[in-house]
Amino acid sequence: MTRAALLETALLRAGKVLTKHFGKVGYKQKRRADLLTIADLESQKTVLDAIRKNFPQDDYKAEENEERITGAEYLWIIDPLDGTTNYAHGYPAACTSIGVLKNGTPRLGGVYDPFRKELFLAQRDKGAFLNGKRLGVSKTARMADSLLITGFPYDRAERADYYLAHFKSFMMRSHDVRRSGSAALDLAWIAAGRADGYWELELNPWDVAAGVLLVEEAGGRVTDFDGKPWKDWTVMGKRTLATNGRIHASMLATLRRAR
């Protein structure tokens, strides 16, 4: 089995876990607005078991405190349930996200939304696909004509004014702004051309490791708020801007004004 095949298999298996438990689980609170369910843990175990069985030499970093970091050539970065707050409340906007890095560079990425049965897959230099159909970002040329997506970090109560300043700036300069509660889905939807730009702060590598490749392979662009790509996987997501490429400069300028 290739890593690409294992990626698809692991995503679909994790999706079965999420649908099995949906609407039936309680949650624990790791910190304010940061929840954990049994589905997170079971989904993570399902993915890690598959990796350990098929590629025991590979490293992995999973959200729920499991990792193997030895400096191996391949590193799997796993979010077993992105959108846990949605999921815990019975709101069907959640997914599993897995990125595979080779020597620090994203090579494979996948996001599976079991509620829409949408499987997003990307491979470096081979394109991005949704259920086997090639993806392409939107052609919207002006931010004034765009639909944007964002999310708020877990410290949203403490820094509400700061985050809302960004939101206000973009709301005033676009058609509208959406918030799904799942960063991995947001990036997948940028890749699919369903929205034109996305920004968020204080994400983690497991939130974006798959989505970065999806957007880039669909013809879009992903950088930090200075317009630079991440050089180290450990800081992936801290300040995330993903667009169709055409409105990237305008969004960067808006972020600078809102600081």
N, C-alpha and C positions, 0 to 999 in steps of 0.2 A: 504494500500500500504506500502510495506517495503521501507527502505531507499535504498536498492540495486535496487529495481524496479524504485523508483523515480529518482535515479541517471541516469539510462539508459534513462528514459523518458525525463528528462531535457536535456541530451546531444543531443538527437535526435531532440528535439524542437529547441534547439539553432542552430543545424546544418541547419535547414530549414531557420532560419534567415540569416545565413551566405551565403547560396546559393542564397537567394532572392536578397540580396543587392550586390552580387559580380559583380564587373565591372561597378557598377552604382553609386558609392559613392565618394565624396571627403573626405578630412580629415582635422583635426586641428592638430597643432603641440604643444604637451604639453611641450616639450623641444627638443633640437636638436636630430634628429633621433628617437624620441619617439612620435608616432602618435596616433590619436584617430579618429574613424569613428562612424557614426550612428549605424553601425552593432555591434560595441562593446557594446554600450549602450542598444540597443534593445535585444541583446542576453543576457546580464546581467539581464535585467528586466524579461525576460522569465524564466530564471533559478531561480531567487529570488522569483518570484511570486509562482512558484511551491513549493519551500521550505516553504515559509510562509503559504501557504494554507494547506500543508500536515503535516508539523512538525514545527508549530509556536514557539515551545519552544526551538528549536535548534538555536545555534549561527551561524553566517556566516561572512566571510571576502572575499569581492570581489574586484577585481583590481581597478575598476573605482569608488573608494571612497565611497563604501557602506559597512557598517559593523554593526553587532550586537554582541558585546562581553560582555557576562554576567557571564561567567564561567559555561555555560551549559555543560552537558555531551558530546554532539555532536557539532562539529564545521565543517561547510562546507567551503572549500577554493576554490574560483572560479576564473578562468581566462576565461572570456566570449569569447575572441578572442585572441588566442596566435598566433603571427605571423602577427601583424597588419600592419607592414611595407610591407610585402609581399602582404597582402590582398589589401591594399590601392593602390598598383601599379598593381593590376590585376595578381599577381603571385600566383598560386593556391597551396600554402604550408602554411596552417593555420588550426586551430582547436579550439575546446572548451575543456577545461580541468577542472575537478572537483575532488577534494579530500575530503574525509570525515574522520575526526579524532574523535576518542572516547577517552576522557580523555587524549588528547594530542598525541595519537598513531594512525597513519594511519590505517583505517579499510576497507575503500572502495576507489577505484580510477577509474576514467574513462577519456578517451580521445577519442573524435570523430572527424575524418577527413571527412568532408562532400564531399570533392572533389574526394576522392577515395572510399567513403562510407565504411570506416573502423572504426569499433567501438571496442576500446580496453577497457576491463574491468578487474578489479582485486578485490579480496576480501581476507582479511587476512586469511591465512592458508587454502585457498580454490583454489588458483591458479590464473593465468592470462590468458585471452582469447582474441582472435581477431575474431569477428563475430562468436563466439561460439566455436572456435577451440582453444585448449590449446596451450599456448605459451611456448617457451623455449629459453633461451639465446644461443648464438653461442658456439661452442666448440673450437674456436681458442685458442691455448695454448701459443703462443708467440706474443709479441707486434710487432715483425718484420714481422709477417704474418697478421697483423690486418688492418681493415678499421676503422678509427676513425671519430668522429664527434665533432664539437665545435661550439661556438658562441662567439660574442664579445659584451660586455656591452655598454650601451649608452654613456659612456665616452671614447669610442674607439678613438676618434680623439685626446683627451688629453693624453691618455696613450697607444698610438699605439705601441710604441717600446716594452713596457712591455708585451702586449698581443701577439705581433708577436714573441717575444722570446719563449713563450710557443709553439706557432704554429710551429715555425722552429724546435724546439726540437722533437716534435712528427712527423712532416713531414719527418725528417731524419731517424726516427726509426720505421716507419710503411709502409704499402703499400701505403696509402694515407689518406688525411683528407678531410672531407666534412663539409659544413656549410649550414643548411637549413633555418635558420632564425626563427625557432620555437622550443624552448626548450622542450615543452611538447611532440611534435612529435619526437624529437630526443630521448627522454627517452623511448617512446613507441617503437621506432624502435630498440633500444638496447634490450628491452624485447622480441621483435620478432626475434632477431638474425640476423637482417639485417646489423648491424654493431657491433663492438666488444667493443668499449669504447667511452666515451663521457666526456668532461670536459668543464666547463664554470664558470666564476666568476660573482659575483654581480647579481645573480638571486634573485627572490622574492618567498615567499611561494607559491603563486598561480601558478608560473611557474613549480613547482616540486612536489606539494602535491599529485597529481595523479600518476606521473611518478615514484616516489620512490617506491610505492607499486607495480606497474606493473613490474618494474625491479626485485625487490626482490621476488615476487611471481613467476616470470619466472625463478628463480634460479640464478640471478645476485646479484651484491653488489653495494650499494650506500653509500658513505661517504663524508666527507669534505677532504681537501687536506692534512690533518694529518692522514687520515685513520680512523677517528672517526665518528660515527653516530651523527646526530643532536639531542640534548637533549631537545630543545625548538622549537616549530613550528615557532616562530617569526624570527628565524635565518635560517630557511630552505632555501637552495639555495645560500647562500653567496659564498661558494666555493664548487662546485658540481663535484664529480667524480662518474660516473656510468659505470660499466663494466660487462662483463660476469663472473667476479670473477677470472678467470684464469690469466688475464693480469693486475689485480688490483695493485699488488705490483710493477710491472714494470712501470705502469703509475704514481704511487705515487713517485717512484724514479726519474722519468723524470721531474715531477713537481718540486721536490726539487732542481734539478740541474738547472732548468730554472729560479729560483727566482732571 
